[in-house]
Amino acid sequence: LTKMKNLKDFIDNSPDSISIHDAKLNLLEINKAGLQLMNMSYKQTIGKNIKTLIPDIERTGRLEAYKAVIGGGSPFMSEDVSQSKKFGKKQFSVRAFMTGEGLAIVTRDITELKKAEQQLLKTNKRLEELAYIAAHDMKAPLTNLQSLVQFIDESDGIKKECQGLFDKMVTSIGIMSNTIYTLNDVIAIQESHHPTNEHLKFREVFTSVTESLVTQIKDAKVKIRADFSKAPDIHYPQLYLQSILQNLISNSIKYRQANKAPLIEIETLEKE
């Protein structure tokens, strides 16, 4: 008797709605949370068929699912959305399983959990966007700064008494460069697992890439002719397209013929 009382107390005080139905889905027992969920009294619910208690249950497909469980099927699980004037929009997880010859249904309100999940997704998205901006928008000025430092060093433009400060600046730039490129690598790895195609304009991506390589282009006196008229747009992951154009241009500069200003020609074509 003590064990049965403890079990009844446990069920009755559970924050989840717990209801037990017979083989015809008439309600045999329900706990406090279940009564609150239905906004009904104990007398109003006991003995009533589930179709009376939940008028739209056939529309949701759960009625047939419950009958299948009673007929010897596997336990049923789903997530449902409910709308009411009193409670507004609510989301629930529903689990149904056999108990004796009838059915036990456990319903949990997961509205706040789903809201927290959505907020977490939004926060992660904002952090990813911030990391992307930091990694890409800082890359161009950092590259220019490195080239400027290299130019000053090669032209012996540093006074002896300032050499120590200059060396510290070079070290700091190196650390910043490693951080930015590491962040780029992390973003690339994440996006390679879940690449998302975007509607991109070649001209816009090309401009962004050439701006990040402006110092290298000027130093090597590179001329670039780009014609995107035949295929101006593409659906493709942005990071991939940026990487392709950046590698194409930087490798052309790196492996150019000595003592000759390179001409880089880029053209897009549409093929089936």
C-alpha positions, -999 to 999 in steps of 0.1 A, spaced: 0 0 0 28 24 8 45 18 -25 12 23 -44 7 56 -24 42 68 -32 37 59 -69 3 78 -69 19 108 -52 48 108 -77 24 107 -107 1 133 -92 29 158 -84 47 153 -117 51 185 -137 42 165 -168 6 157 -177 1 120 -172 -32 103 -183 -42 66 -184 -69 54 -208 -86 21 -214 -85 2 -247 -113 24 -261 -93 55 -251 -117 64 -223 -99 83 -195 -93 62 -164 -69 85 -144 -52 118 -148 -29 139 -126 -30 175 -115 -8 187 -144 -31 170 -169 -62 188 -154 -44 221 -156 -34 215 -192 -71 207 -201 -84 234 -179 -110 210 -166 -119 194 -132 -114 157 -123 -152 150 -126 -154 167 -160 -127 144 -174 -129 109 -159 -147 84 -181 -147 107 -211 -133 95 -244 -102 112 -257 -121 126 -287 -143 145 -264 -114 157 -243 -93 167 -273 -117 176 -301 -90 181 -328 -71 149 -320 -81 132 -353 -68 162 -373 -34 159 -357 -31 122 -366 -25 112 -329 -58 93 -326 -47 67 -352 -12 66 -336 -26 59 -302 -48 31 -316 -18 16 -333 1 16 -299 -29 -2 -282 -29 -27 -311 6 -38 -301 27 -11 -319 58 6 -307 56 36 -283 46 68 -300 65 101 -297 58 135 -313 60 173 -308 28 193 -313 18 229 -313 -14 240 -296 -31 274 -298 -57 287 -273 -70 320 -261 -60 314 -225 -26 300 -230 -16 313 -264 8 293 -286 22 263 -267 45 235 -278 44 200 -263 62 167 -265 39 137 -264 48 102 -255 23 73 -255 29 37 -245 9 6 -235 0 0 -199 -19 -32 -193 -45 -33 -221 -48 5 -222 -26 35 -230 -6 59 -209 1 94 -223 28 117 -210 26 153 -222 53 179 -214 52 216 -221 84 224 -240 74 260 -250 102 276 -229 127 250 -240 120 257 -277 122 294 -271 156 289 -254 167 267 -284 157 294 -309 175 321 -288 206 300 -287 205 295 -325 202 333 -330 230 340 -305 253 314 -323 244 329 -357 253 364 -344 286 351 -330 294 334 -364 286 366 -382 309 385 -359 337 360 -363 332 361 -401 334 399 -401 364 400 -378 382 374 -399 375 388 -433 373 426 -428 405 427 -408 424 406 -433 429 433 -459 442 461 -436 464 435 -418 479 425 -452 485 461 -461 501 467 -427 525 437 -432 535 450 -466 541 485 -452 563 471 -424 582 450 -449 587 481 -471 600 502 -442 623 474 -431 638 469 -466 643 506 -472 663 510 -439 638 536 -428 641 528 -391 664 547 -369 687 527 -346 671 540 -314 636 530 -327 646 495 -339 634 479 -306 599 494 -309 598 484 -346 607 448 -338 579 447 -311 554 461 -337 565 434 -362 559 407 -335 525 421 -326 515 421 -363 526 385 -366 505 375 -336 475 393 -350 481 377 -383 482 342 -368 450 349 -349 431 361 -379 442 332 -401 434 307 -374 399 322 -371 396 319 -409 406 283 -407 380 276 -380 352 293 -400 363 273 -431 362 240 -412 327 248 -398 313 259 -432 328 229 -450 307 206 -428 275 226 -435 281 247 -466 252 269 -475 246 281 -511 240 318 -514 230 340 -543 263 358 -551 274 384 -576 309 376 -590 317 413 -592 310 419 -556 330 389 -544 358 398 -568 360 434 -555 362 421 -519 390 398 -527 411 423 -547 407 448 -519 422 423 -495 451 418 -519 455 454 -529 491 458 -516 503 426 -534 486 437 -566 502 472 -565 537 459 -555 537 434 -584 521 460 -608 495 435 -617 467 442 -642 435 423 -638 408 421 -664 376 406 -652 345 399 -673 315 385 -655 289 396 -682 282 361 -695 275 347 -660 272 375 -634 256 354 -606 261 321 -590 245 300 -562 275 289 -542 290 290 -506 305 325 -502 336 313 -484 344 288 -512 341 314 -539 362 339 -520 389 312 -515 389 302 -552 393 338 -564 419 347 -537 440 316 -545 437 322 -582 450 358 -579 476 353 -552 491 323 -570 492 342 -602 512 369 -585 534 344 -566 543 324 -597 545 352 -622 574 355 -646 603 374 -631 607 411 -640 574 411 -659 542 427 -647 515 399 -649 482 402 -666 454 382 -650 423 376 -670 392 362 -653 360 354 -672 328 335 -662 308 314 -685 275 296 -680 275 259 -688 248 233 -684 
